[in-house]
Amino acid sequence: MPSPQPALGSNVAAFEEGMNQLKTAAIIMIIAAILTGVGALASVTTFFAGLTTSPALAMARISAGIAVADMLGGVIVLVATFLCLIKAFDKLKEFNPGKFSTPATIVKIGFPAYGAMAIIAPIAVYATVTQLLSSGAPSFVTAQQVVGTLQTVNALAFIAKAVAMLGIGIGTYYIYEVTDEGLFLAAAILFLIAVFVSLLAPVAWILVIAGAGNAVNKVRASYAA
């Protein structure tokens, strides 16, 4: 098992501040996931309630509801990214540049793109679904164009999410390497799997919150030794 090894020129204060910022970012990310999930669930409920009366209207409503929920989540992700997450990895990089320079760079690229796509993608999806529904009996060409747009949007959103999860996954793994705090190893694994299973990301953020205090204590102890 790896053991805490403080890097030359690093300092506990920078690590502690970085972890505090990371905890705050994790809390905000969890809130974003909850609000997005609740919004999507409410939209699905509305969809089934209106399905028997007007299937087209029900489809439009669920598209609009999910779009609004995802956009709200995207805005909150951007808030967490620029207020806390980027600052957290800047401090971790100050603590140990050799370990955290790469994840800090990936986080700065991935999470703004992830948040932005969470806003842009629902708008594009809603617009294309509305276009399809408003065309009455859509032609094959219209349907093909709509499907092509959705595939492009989904691909870009997936790439942005993959980069973001890769950055935070590498970052939390390096926190594990520095502190030997097992919760960060578990979080790193879950973040990487969350590229394909989004529901695991909130669980990973919870592990970050749970392990942050122990990580700080272990770094303090390594410097006191």
C-alpha positions, 0 to 999 in steps of 0.5 A: 500500500502507498504511504504518505510522502510529502513532496519537496516544497509542498505545504499542508496549508495548501493541501488543506485549503484544496481539500476544503474547496474540493469538499464544497465542490462535491456538495454543490455537484451532489445538489446539481445531481439531485435537482437534475434527477428530481426534474427529470422524474417530474417530467416523466410523471407529467409525460405519462399523465398526458400521454392518453390525451395528447401524445405529441404534447406529452412528448413536448412537455417531457422534452422541455422538462428534462431540458430545463432540469439538465440546464439547471444542473449544468449551471450549478456544475459551472458554479461549482467548477469556477467557484471551488473545483478549479481552485481546489486543484490549483491548491493541490498543484501548489502542494504537489506539482508533480502529482496534480499538474495534469489533473488540474489541467484536465479539470480546467478543460473538462468541467467547463465543457461538461457544464456548458454541454449540459446547458447546450445539449438539452436546448438542441435536443428540445429544438430537434424534438419540437421540429420533428413534432411540428412537422406533422408526419415527418419525412424520412429526410427530416427524421434522418436530420433530427437523428443526426443532430441528436447523435452529434449533440450526444457525442459532444456531451459524452466527450465533455463528460468523459474528459471531466470524469477522467480529470477528477478520477486521476485527481482523486487517485493521486489524492489516494496515492499521497494520503493512502486514504482508501475512500479516494481510491474508491471515488477515483474508480467510480468517477471513471465508471461514471463516464458510462454510468452517470448515477455513480458520480454522486456516490463518488462525490459523497466518498470525497466528502467522507474521506477529505477529513482523514486525508488532511489528517494523514498529510498533517501527520506525515509532516509532523513525523 
